[in-house]
Structures are given as C-alpha cells and as structure tokens.
Amino acid sequence: MRRLLIPALVLALAAAAGCSGRTKTADTSSSPSTTGAADTASTDFGSLKSVCGKGTAKSVTSQGVTSSEIKVGVFSDVGFTKNPEFENAAKVFASWCNAAGGINGRKITPVTHDSALMQVNQQMIGACRTDFFEVGGGAALDGLGVKTRLKCLLPEFPAQVTSEIGADLQVMAMGASTGYSPYAGYFSWLLKEAYPSSASGVGIITGDVPVTKVIAAQDKEVLTAMGGKVTYSDLYPAQGVSDWTPYAQSIKTKKVKGLVFLGDFTQLAKLEQALTNIDYKLDWIDANSNAYGPAFVKLAGPALGTQTNFASINGYPLEKADDNPATKEMVALFKKYAPDAQLTLPAMQAFSSWLLFATSARDCAELTRSCVLENAKKQTDWTGGGLHASVNLSSPDEPLKCFNVEKATTSGWVPADFKPTEGVYRCDAPAYKFKGNYGKPPTLADVGKSLSDLK
C-alpha cells in the first residue's frame, strides 16, 4: 500500500524548488451530494448490515460532533497531484450514508485537508482544532504530521500510509501488517512458481528519493529471502528520464530476468518501450499497484505485447466488479454521486476506511474517539463488506495471509494465473518479518501522552 503514493513523491521532489511555503486552508469543496433521500437509500453495504441510518442522537460528545453532524477530516495532496480520488471517495460515501440517515441520525461532513505535498503538518494543526477523526485519506509525506496528530489525540483510519505504518491511534482497514512484508506471497509466487528461472537475476529500479529507497531495501531483503538473487539495482532521477535506453542496455547486460520498478508508471512505460526497442524481454516486471488502471495500459501500449507486467493489489479486481456484489455496489454509488470520477484502487481502500468508521461509530452509545477506535480494533474479519480480502484489525502486527495478482495486457488489466485458493485471493502467503532496521513510527509516549488520555 505504501507504493501507491510513490508517483506523487517522485514528482514532488523534482519540483520541490518551485513549491510555495504558504499554508493552504482546509477545502470543503467536495461536499456530499444531496441527491437521494433517506427513504430510498439502502442502509446496507455488501455483507455489512445497517451501516448508516436514522437515529435520535442529541448530545455533543466530542470535538467535531454536534447533535446533527460529525466533521471528519480527509488528508490529500490534491493541490499538488491534482488527483481528487480521496475527496471523491469521501463525497460518495458521505452522500450515500447521509441519504440513508447518517450515523444514528448525524450527518457526515467530510473536510478535505489539502496537504499539497509539503503542508502536512500545517494542515494537521488545523485538523486538530476542528475534526473528530481523520478517515480515508493519505499524503506522500505523511510522517511530517504524525507527532502533531498524536499530541492532539486525533485518531485516523487512513486509506494509505507511506512512512508511518503502525503509528498509535491508527487503524488501517486493509491491514497494517506492521513489521512484516505485505509482498512475501507475491514475490514467492513470482520466484518459486511462475518464473523459477528468474530467481538468478532480479533487478530493482527506484526513484532517487528517501522513501522509495527504503521500500527498495525492504523489497531486496524479501526477494532474497524468497530465493531471489538481486544482481542489478539502480536509481533514476526524481524528475524522470528523457532516454531510458542506457538503463535498458544495463538490464540486458546484467541479464536481468525479473524487475521490480518503484516509481512513476509513466517512467516505467518509457523504460519498457526502450527494452522492447533493443529486443530484450524480461520474464516479469513488477509494475506495482501504482500502475493498476487504464492510464498505464494506454501509455505502455504495444510494449505490453512483449513485456509481462504484474501488480499485487490486495483488493477485488475493479475490472471484475460485476462478479462481486460489494464492488458492483461501490461502482454504482460512484456513478450516482460522482459520475465524472474515476474509481481507483486508492479510492476503494478509502471506501473501506469509511465503512470501518461508520460501523464503529454506529455502535457507540456515546460517540467518542476512544469508542470508535476500540470498536474498530475489535474487527477480526474485516473485508469492507466484501471489497477486499479478510484482515484482522485486532492485531496490527499480524502478517497478511491473502494476496491477489493482476496482469497488464494490451486490452487492460486482468487477473493473473496465480492459483487463488479462496475466491479471487490466494491465502497461503508466507509470513516474512523484516530483519533490517527501517525505523519505527512515533508513539503516544514519544509526545508525552498515553492511551488513557484519549476520550
């Protein structure tokens, strides 16, 4: 999941010199639609019953909570990336939930905090003053605001986390797997089953920025543990490369058979064209979940007829939405409340986070931060109503058991032949705990707080 924010980060550091130091104010332009009415909107979603509905909530119980409203923050780098996927997910969920009656009668009001890449801490200071919770968002440089968030005891159910997975007052709806690699099953399949001959020559290319370097080091450790031999590693400039031919020649010279690419998929598309131009075909390329979507397929074009690209997405394939009730329902809600928005993998993750928040808040007799957080941590079989594989949220350091793999073709993404064991998922992933030192996220104790301070 950390990989999903790599494009923003890679582009960001290239343009950092041009970034303004001004703090942007919170943007509430993605206010929920008023389309629909409580008597026509379903209160259920997928396998989840009575997610939202009417009620008689009266008391003011916490910051951001009134008798009729709950203010929930959504972090996004939209001012920099121009990608409103987290705002879209918040708008769609809140519009549907409010039409069904809200959370026990209280309407959800999403408040977008545009961190615009470099303004994470400034926006977090603002969130600390107004919000009840942070839900369904993400920022490339999220680590800049964690200590501020912990100081003001502001919990979060993020859609994505880049550098502070496992921080206190955080529950990840897709599973945190703190300290464990979420890609052990995927890499094991590539190296031991799908392309065993590729294990002798694996390469890694990453954007030349700190976060991606850490991810590359983690991937190298896991690939090695799964039987791979990393024979080639390289960095590319954060601003991109005009001619990828020298990289392609190096890959060919080193006889690389499998390649992990960490960065902007627009650069990967250029690299694959260069490889194809010099008539070199890899056994596989890990395009990673950044590339999962129509944009990469369009950019890579004919190269996809030569190069074999995979991505581990850890959710039900969006192109197979009609085969899965929850995904089909989510697609329908997006068409109703945000018809011009593209439904992306990060948006799906955000939607699961919103479902987790709503069901956790629904079950609070008195709506407090501590109640919502504790209810979320009781979930031992969370699937977002069927949007993704089951995860145990009561144990954030439990390794993920299930994964699924998509393959890019010239006509679009399709499920790969990775021998799923439970529906579209394979749930026999080996547990691999990192041995390297990749840092630890801040805790409440680091800022002089404890869980008993949370009200």
Kinemage of the C-alpha trace (Angstrom):
@kinemage 1
@onewidth
@group {chain A} dominant
@subgroup {mainchain}
@vectorlist {calphas} color= white
{ca met a 1} P 0.000 0.000 0.000
{ca arg a 2} L 2.912 2.330 0.563
{ca arg a 3} L 3.750 2.013 -3.131
{ca leu a 4} L 0.540 3.728 -4.178
{ca leu a 5} L 1.895 7.141 -3.198
{ca ile a 6} L 5.243 6.809 -4.944
{ca pro a 7} L 4.326 8.783 -8.114
{ca ala a 8} L 3.368 11.886 -6.132
{ca leu a 9} L 6.550 11.678 -4.115
{ca val a 10} L 8.844 11.153 -7.081
{ca leu a 11} L 7.339 14.057 -8.990
{ca ala a 12} L 7.285 16.170 -5.863
{ca leu a 13} L 10.927 16.129 -5.052
{ca ala a 14} L 11.723 17.037 -8.618
{ca ala a 15} L 9.580 20.138 -8.318
{ca ala a 16} L 10.300 20.962 -4.685
{ca ala a 17} L 12.246 24.094 -5.567
{ca gly a 18} L 9.093 25.573 -7.039
{ca cys a 19} L 6.827 24.785 -4.096
{ca ser a 20} L 5.299 27.655 -2.168
{ca gly a 21} L 5.716 27.835 1.575
{ca arg a 22} L 2.186 29.079 2.095
{ca thr a 23} L -0.218 27.041 4.179
{ca lys a 24} L -3.400 26.155 2.356
{ca thr a 25} L -6.640 26.307 4.246
{ca ala a 26} L -8.890 23.306 4.546
{ca asp a 27} L -11.000 22.838 1.429
{ca thr a 28} L -14.567 21.653 1.790
{ca ser a 29} L -15.422 21.914 -1.916
{ca ser a 30} L -16.103 18.168 -2.124
{ca ser a 31} L -19.226 18.466 -0.013
{ca pro a 32} L -21.582 15.483 -0.101
{ca ser a 33} L -24.301 15.392 -2.693
{ca thr a 34} L -27.839 15.868 -1.515
{ca thr a 35} L -29.124 13.529 -4.212
{ca gly a 36} L -31.382 10.837 -2.836
{ca ala a 37} L -33.491 10.585 0.272
{ca ala a 38} L -33.414 8.568 3.438
{ca asp a 39} L -36.422 6.511 2.373
{ca thr a 40} L -34.771 5.369 -0.878
{ca ala a 41} L -31.127 4.802 0.121
{ca ser a 42} L -30.182 1.369 1.406
{ca thr a 43} L -28.661 1.250 4.873
{ca asp a 44} L -26.629 -1.867 3.992
{ca phe a 45} L -23.433 -2.247 2.002
{ca gly a 46} L -22.209 -5.588 0.721
{ca ser a 47} L -22.181 -8.020 3.627
{ca leu a 48} L -22.424 -5.164 6.167
{ca lys a 49} L -25.878 -4.528 7.595
{ca ser a 50} L -27.274 -1.177 8.773
{ca val a 51} L -24.060 0.739 8.169
{ca cys a 52} L -25.916 4.053 8.228
{ca gly a 53} L -29.401 5.015 9.312
{ca lys a 54} L -31.689 7.301 11.219
{ca gly a 55} L -31.394 7.922 14.931
{ca thr a 56} L -32.098 10.312 17.765
{ca ala a 57} L -28.581 11.444 18.696
{ca lys a 58} L -28.787 14.612 20.782
{ca ser a 59} L -25.703 15.155 22.924
{ca val a 60} L -22.466 16.891 21.979
{ca thr a 61} L -19.840 14.325 22.929
{ca ser a 62} L -16.568 15.398 21.358
{ca gln a 63} L -14.808 17.924 19.162
{ca gly a 64} L -16.331 17.835 15.702
{ca val a 65} L -19.553 16.239 16.939
{ca thr a 66} L -22.876 18.030 17.342
{ca ser a 67} L -26.399 16.713 17.716
{ca ser a 68} L -26.735 16.659 13.914
{ca glu a 69} L -23.237 16.497 12.404
{ca ile a 70} L -19.861 14.736 12.510
{ca lys a 71} L -16.873 16.547 10.985
{ca val a 72} L -14.354 14.076 9.605
{ca gly a 73} L -11.049 15.116 8.032
{ca val a 74} L -9.621 13.740 4.786
{ca phe a 75} L -5.941 14.305 4.022
{ca ser a 76} L -4.921 14.602 0.382
{ca asp a 77} L -2.104 16.041 -1.722
{ca val a 78} L -4.701 17.082 -4.293
{ca gly a 79} L -3.318 20.615 -4.557
{ca phe a 80} L -0.088 19.129 -5.845
{ca thr a 81} L -1.132 15.920 -7.601
{ca lys a 82} L -4.464 17.241 -8.953
{ca asn a 83} L -5.814 13.786 -8.142
{ca pro a 84} L -9.075 14.037 -6.128
{ca glu a 85} L -9.557 10.277 -5.534
{ca phe a 86} L -9.726 10.583 -1.723
{ca glu a 87} L -12.108 13.541 -1.949
{ca asn a 88} L -14.257 11.585 -4.385
{ca ala a 89} L -14.444 8.584 -2.071
{ca ala a 90} L -15.406 10.832 0.852
{ca lys a 91} L -18.063 12.595 -1.193
{ca val a 92} L -19.591 9.357 -2.459
{ca phe a 93} L -19.623 7.650 0.925
{ca ala a 94} L -20.995 10.659 2.812
{ca ser a 95} L -23.668 11.278 0.173
{ca trp a 96} L -24.869 7.674 0.374
{ca cys a 97} L -24.639 7.465 4.171
{ca asn a 98} L -26.400 10.781 4.712
{ca ala a 99} L -29.174 9.792 2.301
{ca ala a 100} L -29.671 6.671 4.427
{ca gly a 101} L -29.997 8.775 7.576
{ca gly a 102} L -26.374 9.386 8.581
{ca ile a 103} L -24.734 7.721 11.558
{ca asn a 104} L -27.551 7.294 14.063
{ca gly a 105} L -29.104 10.436 12.611
{ca arg a 106} L -25.957 12.560 12.467
{ca lys a 107} L -24.827 13.675 9.013
{ca ile a 108} L -21.200 13.158 7.978
{ca thr a 109} L -19.374 16.286 6.811
{ca pro a 110} L -16.020 15.451 5.162
{ca val a 111} L -13.405 18.205 5.413
{ca thr a 112} L -10.553 17.984 2.927
{ca his a 113} L -7.131 18.976 4.245
{ca asp a 114} L -5.040 19.720 1.180
{ca ser a 115} L -1.506 18.992 2.328
{ca ala a 116} L -0.250 19.870 -1.181
{ca leu a 117} L 2.751 17.625 -0.515
{ca met a 118} L 4.762 19.901 1.793
{ca gln a 119} L 1.989 21.250 4.040
{ca val a 120} L 1.169 18.094 6.018
{ca asn a 121} L 1.965 19.434 9.478
{ca gln a 122} L 0.280 22.788 8.894
{ca gln a 123} L -2.895 21.026 7.802
{ca met a 124} L -2.673 18.635 10.749
{ca ile a 125} L -2.568 21.590 13.142
{ca gly a 126} L -5.818 22.792 11.604
{ca ala a 127} L -7.351 19.311 11.764
{ca cys a 128} L -6.502 19.121 15.448
{ca arg a 129} L -8.683 22.170 16.058
{ca thr a 130} L -11.815 21.019 14.241
{ca asp a 131} L -12.038 17.324 13.378
{ca phe a 132} L -13.489 14.373 15.232
{ca phe a 133} L -11.468 11.825 13.227
{ca glu a 134} L -9.311 11.505 10.098
{ca val a 135} L -10.637 8.941 7.605
{ca gly a 136} L -9.940 7.696 4.090
{ca gly a 137} L -7.010 9.917 3.178
{ca gly a 138} L -3.289 9.830 2.582
{ca ala a 139} L -0.295 12.078 1.987
{ca ala a 140} L 3.056 11.254 0.431
{ca leu a 141} L 4.944 12.902 3.296
{ca asp a 142} L 2.513 11.795 5.998
{ca gly a 143} L 5.295 11.354 8.538
{ca leu a 144} L 5.555 15.131 8.897
{ca gly a 145} L 2.265 15.314 10.774
{ca val a 146} L 2.196 12.204 12.953
{ca lys a 147} L 3.580 13.723 16.153
{ca thr a 148} L 1.193 16.658 15.871
{ca arg a 149} L -1.716 14.249 15.398
{ca leu a 150} L -0.685 12.221 18.434
{ca lys a 151} L -0.239 15.317 20.596
{ca cys a 152} L -3.843 16.339 19.973
{ca leu a 153} L -5.047 12.718 20.320
{ca leu a 154} L -6.598 12.634 16.843
{ca pro a 155} L -7.216 9.052 15.610
{ca glu a 156} L -7.120 8.041 11.947
{ca phe a 157} L -8.375 5.299 9.639
{ca pro a 158} L -6.263 6.219 6.573
{ca ala a 159} L -6.657 4.854 3.071
{ca gln a 160} L -2.881 4.810 2.658
{ca val a 161} L 0.211 5.289 4.784
{ca thr a 162} L 3.623 5.961 3.285
{ca ser a 163} L 6.134 6.210 6.095
{ca glu a 164} L 4.396 5.735 9.446
{ca ile a 165} L 2.584 2.398 9.243
{ca gly a 166} L 1.705 1.217 12.725
{ca ala a 167} L 1.677 4.610 14.473
{ca asp a 168} L -0.512 4.925 17.554
{ca leu a 169} L -4.194 5.900 17.207
{ca gln a 170} L -4.191 4.404 13.715
{ca val a 171} L -6.196 1.532 12.231
{ca met a 172} L -5.682 0.551 8.603
{ca ala a 173} L -8.757 -1.045 7.051
{ca met a 174} L -6.594 -3.060 4.635
{ca gly a 175} L -4.419 -4.360 7.483
{ca ala a 176} L -1.176 -2.858 8.758
{ca ser a 177} L 0.997 -5.992 8.914
{ca thr a 178} L 3.431 -3.920 10.979
{ca gly a 179} L 6.971 -5.273 10.744
{ca tyr a 180} L 6.065 -7.807 8.062
{ca ser a 181} L 6.314 -7.623 4.291
{ca pro a 182} L 2.920 -7.460 2.572
{ca tyr a 183} L 4.536 -8.788 -0.629
{ca ala a 184} L 6.081 -12.042 0.585
{ca gly a 185} L 3.365 -14.154 -1.026
{ca tyr a 186} L 3.528 -12.220 -4.293
{ca phe a 187} L 7.309 -12.425 -4.597
{ca ser a 188} L 7.300 -16.077 -3.565
{ca trp a 189} L 4.843 -16.854 -6.347
{ca leu a 190} L 6.911 -14.997 -8.947
{ca leu a 191} L 10.229 -16.585 -7.998
{ca lys a 192} L 9.246 -20.098 -6.952
{ca glu a 193} L 6.264 -20.932 -9.123
{ca ala a 194} L 5.564 -18.651 -12.054
{ca tyr a 195} L 9.152 -17.964 -13.194
{ca pro a 196} L 11.614 -20.035 -11.140
{ca ser a 197} L 14.420 -19.461 -13.633
{ca ser a 198} L 14.167 -15.705 -12.986
{ca ala a 199} L 15.380 -16.105 -9.394
{ca ser a 200} L 19.008 -15.998 -10.513
{ca gly a 201} L 18.701 -12.500 -11.959
{ca val a 202} L 16.434 -9.963 -10.267
{ca gly a 203} L 16.729 -6.220 -10.659
{ca ile a 204} L 15.329 -3.214 -8.795
{ca ile a 205} L 14.957 0.314 -10.157
{ca thr a 206} L 13.679 3.078 -7.915
{ca gly a 207} L 13.226 6.824 -7.935
{ca asp a 208} L 16.058 8.660 -6.195
{ca val a 209} L 14.118 9.797 -3.115
{ca pro a 210} L 14.390 8.661 0.531
{ca val a 211} L 11.057 6.871 0.896
{ca thr a 212} L 11.423 4.798 -2.253
{ca lys a 213} L 14.971 3.879 -1.244
{ca val a 214} L 13.636 2.402 1.987
{ca ile a 215} L 10.981 0.429 0.107
{ca ala a 216} L 13.653 -0.804 -2.322
{ca ala a 217} L 15.798 -2.010 0.584
{ca gln a 218} L 12.821 -3.848 2.060
{ca asp a 219} L 11.983 -5.437 -1.286
{ca lys a 220} L 15.573 -6.569 -1.748
{ca glu a 221} L 15.501 -8.232 1.663
{ca val a 222} L 12.242 -10.047 0.885
{ca leu a 223} L 13.256 -11.066 -2.636
{ca thr a 224} L 16.464 -12.548 -1.255
{ca ala a 225} L 14.569 -14.399 1.471
{ca met a 226} L 12.205 -15.832 -1.156
{ca gly a 227} L 15.156 -17.286 -3.073
{ca gly a 228} L 15.946 -14.450 -5.456
{ca lys a 229} L 19.369 -13.032 -6.230
{ca val a 230} L 19.387 -9.286 -6.826
{ca thr a 231} L 22.044 -8.790 -9.488
{ca tyr a 232} L 21.107 -5.291 -10.596
{ca ser a 233} L 19.917 -2.195 -8.749
{ca asp a 234} L 19.751 1.373 -9.951
{ca leu a 235} L 18.264 4.777 -9.223
{ca tyr a 236} L 16.668 7.169 -11.642
{ca pro a 237} L 16.419 10.969 -11.161
{ca ala a 238} L 13.279 12.159 -9.395
{ca gln a 239} L 12.404 14.445 -12.298
{ca gly a 240} L 12.335 11.490 -14.692
{ca val a 241} L 14.489 10.290 -17.574
{ca ser a 242} L 14.362 11.557 -21.151
{ca asp a 243} L 16.086 8.490 -22.612
{ca trp a 244} L 15.750 5.121 -20.885
{ca thr a 245} L 17.949 3.295 -23.402
{ca pro a 246} L 21.068 3.258 -21.163
{ca tyr a 247} L 19.022 1.677 -18.354
{ca ala a 248} L 17.587 -0.869 -20.771
{ca gln a 249} L 21.101 -1.717 -22.004
{ca ser a 250} L 22.313 -2.206 -18.415
{ca ile a 251} L 19.388 -4.522 -17.682
{ca lys a 252} L 20.221 -6.537 -20.802
{ca thr a 253} L 23.943 -6.645 -19.999
{ca lys a 254} L 23.227 -7.856 -16.462
{ca lys a 255} L 20.845 -10.497 -17.884
{ca val a 256} L 18.082 -9.401 -15.557
{ca lys a 257} L 15.071 -11.710 -15.781
{ca gly a 258} L 12.700 -10.153 -13.258
{ca leu a 259} L 12.441 -6.434 -12.491
{ca val a 260} L 10.868 -4.542 -9.592
{ca phe a 261} L 10.059 -0.951 -10.563
{ca leu a 262} L 9.384 1.592 -7.801
{ca gly a 263} L 8.268 4.922 -9.143
{ca asp a 264} L 6.027 6.746 -11.579
{ca phe a 265} L 4.392 4.393 -14.084
{ca thr a 266} L 4.830 6.977 -16.842
{ca gln a 267} L 8.579 6.389 -16.497
{ca leu a 268} L 8.074 2.621 -16.439
{ca ala a 269} L 6.171 2.811 -19.722
{ca lys a 270} L 9.157 4.605 -21.272
{ca leu a 271} L 11.578 2.023 -19.900
{ca glu a 272} L 9.522 -0.833 -21.318
{ca gln a 273} L 9.466 0.791 -24.729
{ca ala a 274} L 13.262 1.119 -24.566
{ca leu a 275} L 13.602 -2.551 -23.610
{ca thr a 276} L 11.362 -3.549 -26.479
{ca asn a 277} L 13.332 -1.353 -28.894
{ca ile a 278} L 16.581 -3.189 -28.075
{ca asp a 279} L 14.781 -6.529 -28.363
{ca tyr a 280} L 15.111 -7.552 -24.738
{ca lys a 281} L 12.252 -9.291 -22.955
{ca leu a 282} L 12.138 -9.837 -19.220
{ca asp a 283} L 10.312 -12.788 -17.674
{ca trp a 284} L 8.344 -10.409 -15.484
{ca ile a 285} L 8.108 -6.805 -14.326
{ca asp a 286} L 6.539 -5.792 -11.013
{ca ala a 287} L 4.797 -2.624 -12.179
{ca asn a 288} L 3.298 -2.411 -8.640
{ca ser a 289} L -0.148 -1.132 -7.815
{ca asn a 290} L 0.718 2.405 -8.969
{ca ala a 291} L 0.212 1.147 -12.498
{ca tyr a 292} L -3.086 -0.659 -11.876
{ca gly a 293} L -5.503 1.293 -14.033
{ca pro a 294} L -6.199 2.291 -17.643
{ca ala a 295} L -3.579 5.067 -17.783
{ca phe a 296} L -0.588 2.725 -17.664
{ca val a 297} L -2.106 0.402 -20.259
{ca lys a 298} L -2.579 3.346 -22.602
{ca leu a 299} L 0.946 4.674 -22.030
{ca ala a 300} L 2.729 1.327 -22.332
{ca gly a 301} L 0.752 0.432 -25.449
{ca pro a 302} L 2.378 -2.149 -27.739
{ca ala a 303} L 5.167 -2.835 -25.219
{ca leu a 304} L 2.613 -4.814 -23.207
{ca gly a 305} L 2.548 -7.302 -26.059
{ca thr a 306} L 6.214 -8.045 -25.319
{ca gln a 307} L 6.815 -7.297 -21.641
{ca thr a 308} L 4.902 -9.126 -18.884
{ca asn a 309} L 3.677 -6.811 -16.129
{ca phe a 310} L 2.134 -7.773 -12.800
{ca ala a 311} L 0.782 -5.921 -9.757
{ca ser a 312} L -0.306 -7.122 -6.329
{ca ile a 313} L -3.443 -5.140 -5.484
{ca asn a 314} L -4.903 -6.801 -2.333
{ca gly a 315} L -8.485 -5.958 -3.299
{ca tyr a 316} L -11.207 -7.356 -5.518
{ca pro a 317} L -10.291 -6.608 -9.167
{ca leu a 318} L -12.130 -3.490 -10.258
{ca glu a 319} L -12.490 -4.747 -13.827
{ca lys a 320} L -14.472 -7.712 -12.435
{ca ala a 321} L -16.863 -5.538 -10.424
{ca asp a 322} L -19.974 -7.212 -11.824
{ca asp a 323} L -18.846 -10.519 -10.297
{ca asn a 324} L -18.671 -9.181 -6.727
{ca pro a 325} L -21.731 -7.612 -5.029
{ca ala a 326} L -19.751 -5.164 -2.863
{ca thr a 327} L -17.563 -3.896 -5.695
{ca lys a 328} L -20.572 -3.663 -8.003
{ca glu a 329} L -22.424 -1.649 -5.374
{ca met a 330} L -19.474 0.706 -4.892
{ca val a 331} L -19.277 1.283 -8.660
{ca ala a 332} L -22.990 2.111 -8.708
{ca leu a 333} L -22.603 4.606 -5.865
{ca phe a 334} L -19.754 6.360 -7.666
{ca lys a 335} L -21.882 6.589 -10.816
{ca lys a 336} L -24.722 8.100 -8.800
{ca tyr a 337} L -22.879 10.580 -6.598
{ca ala a 338} L -19.671 11.316 -8.561
{ca pro a 339} L -20.384 10.302 -12.161
{ca asp a 340} L -17.284 12.003 -13.562
{ca ala a 341} L -14.867 10.483 -11.029
{ca gln a 342} L -12.599 7.575 -11.860
{ca leu a 343} L -12.862 4.734 -9.367
{ca thr a 344} L -9.292 3.813 -8.421
{ca leu a 345} L -7.666 1.287 -6.113
{ca pro a 346} L -6.836 4.016 -3.531
{ca ala a 347} L -10.469 5.163 -3.673
{ca met a 348} L -11.578 1.599 -2.918
{ca gln a 349} L -9.231 1.497 0.066
{ca ala a 350} L -10.640 4.824 1.232
{ca phe a 351} L -14.180 3.468 0.915
{ca ser a 352} L -13.290 0.534 3.172
{ca ser a 353} L -11.895 3.011 5.718
{ca trp a 354} L -15.154 4.981 5.649
{ca leu a 355} L -17.168 1.799 6.145
{ca leu a 356} L -14.981 0.929 9.116
{ca phe a 357} L -15.525 4.366 10.613
{ca ala a 358} L -19.283 4.321 10.111
{ca thr a 359} L -19.828 0.850 11.573
{ca ser a 360} L -17.517 1.609 14.511
{ca ala a 361} L -19.253 4.923 15.245
{ca arg a 362} L -22.715 3.400 14.816
{ca asp a 363} L -22.110 1.037 17.729
{ca cys a 364} L -21.162 3.779 20.205
{ca ala a 365} L -23.859 4.626 22.738
{ca glu a 366} L -21.880 7.827 23.296
{ca leu a 367} L -19.919 8.975 20.250
{ca thr a 368} L -16.337 9.466 21.427
{ca arg a 369} L -12.973 8.975 19.761
{ca ser a 370} L -11.994 6.214 22.149
{ca cys a 371} L -15.206 4.286 21.488
{ca val a 372} L -14.829 4.437 17.706
{ca leu a 373} L -11.174 3.418 17.891
{ca glu a 374} L -11.848 0.495 20.208
{ca asn a 375} L -14.761 -0.760 18.108
{ca ala a 376} L -12.569 -0.790 15.009
{ca lys a 377} L -9.923 -2.785 16.833
{ca lys a 378} L -12.493 -5.473 17.611
{ca gln a 379} L -12.799 -6.401 13.930
{ca thr a 380} L -11.133 -9.784 13.380
{ca asp a 381} L -12.536 -10.499 9.902
{ca trp a 382} L -12.778 -7.140 8.135
{ca thr a 383} L -13.393 -7.154 4.367
{ca gly a 384} L -15.064 -3.791 3.856
{ca gly a 385} L -18.285 -5.667 3.179
{ca gly a 386} L -16.510 -7.749 0.524
{ca leu a 387} L -14.256 -5.164 -1.145
{ca his a 388} L -11.018 -6.944 -0.221
{ca ala a 389} L -9.525 -9.984 1.478
{ca ser a 390} L -10.162 -10.542 5.175
{ca val a 391} L -7.820 -8.845 7.660
{ca asn a 392} L -7.631 -8.997 11.443
{ca leu a 393} L -7.714 -5.416 12.726
{ca ser a 394} L -7.407 -6.526 16.336
{ca ser a 395} L -3.764 -7.416 15.669
{ca pro a 396} L -1.988 -4.746 13.574
{ca asp a 397} L 1.297 -6.683 13.609
{ca glu a 398} L -0.288 -9.832 12.168
{ca pro a 399} L 1.156 -10.691 8.735
{ca leu a 400} L -1.215 -10.617 5.782
{ca lys a 401} L -2.146 -14.086 4.589
{ca cys a 402} L -4.001 -13.283 1.377
{ca phe a 403} L -2.944 -11.619 -1.852
{ca asn a 404} L -4.075 -11.384 -5.443
{ca val a 405} L -2.232 -10.563 -8.635
{ca glu a 406} L -3.237 -8.641 -11.744
{ca lys a 407} L -1.596 -8.830 -15.174
{ca ala a 408} L -1.430 -5.953 -17.661
{ca thr a 409} L -2.407 -6.730 -21.246
{ca thr a 410} L -2.820 -4.537 -24.313
{ca ser a 411} L -6.582 -4.606 -23.710
{ca gly a 412} L -6.422 -3.860 -19.967
{ca trp a 413} L -5.714 -5.427 -16.591
{ca val a 414} L -6.875 -8.991 -15.953
{ca pro a 415} L -6.458 -11.450 -13.067
{ca ala a 416} L -3.182 -13.375 -13.356
{ca asp a 417} L -2.995 -17.168 -13.150
{ca phe a 418} L -1.591 -17.242 -9.621
{ca lys a 419} L -3.658 -20.194 -8.324
{ca pro a 420} L -6.084 -18.469 -5.921
{ca thr a 421} L -7.305 -20.583 -3.010
{ca glu a 422} L -10.239 -18.514 -1.704
{ca gly a 423} L -12.273 -16.851 -4.427
{ca val a 424} L -10.013 -14.325 -6.181
{ca tyr a 425} L -7.412 -14.464 -3.384
{ca arg a 426} L -4.574 -16.769 -2.520
{ca cys a 427} L -4.319 -17.120 1.250
{ca asp a 428} L -1.150 -19.124 1.835
{ca ala a 429} L 1.349 -16.249 1.832
{ca pro a 430} L 4.473 -16.962 3.901
{ca ala a 431} L 4.997 -14.658 6.863
{ca tyr a 432} L 8.214 -12.727 6.444
{ca lys a 433} L 9.292 -10.389 9.243
{ca phe a 434} L 11.802 -7.712 8.305
{ca lys a 435} L 15.241 -8.116 9.790
{ca gly a 436} L 16.608 -4.768 8.651
{ca asn a 437} L 16.249 -1.545 10.604
{ca tyr a 438} L 13.790 0.641 8.727
{ca gly a 439} L 12.790 2.893 11.601
{ca lys a 440} L 9.812 2.904 13.943
{ca pro a 441} L 6.720 5.119 13.850
{ca pro a 442} L 6.110 7.653 16.648
{ca thr a 443} L 4.083 6.581 19.656
{ca leu a 444} L 1.931 8.410 22.177
{ca ala a 445} L 4.751 8.053 24.687
{ca asp a 446} L 7.046 9.972 22.323
{ca val a 447} L 4.830 13.041 22.721
{ca gly a 448} L 4.157 12.622 26.430
{ca lys a 449} L 0.718 11.044 26.023
{ca ser a 450} L -0.885 7.682 26.711
{ca leu a 451} L -3.982 5.834 25.535
{ca ser a 452} L -5.693 6.699 28.820
{ca asp a 453} L -5.662 10.357 27.690
{ca leu a 454} L -7.959 9.562 24.754
{ca lys a 455} L -11.563 10.458 25.467
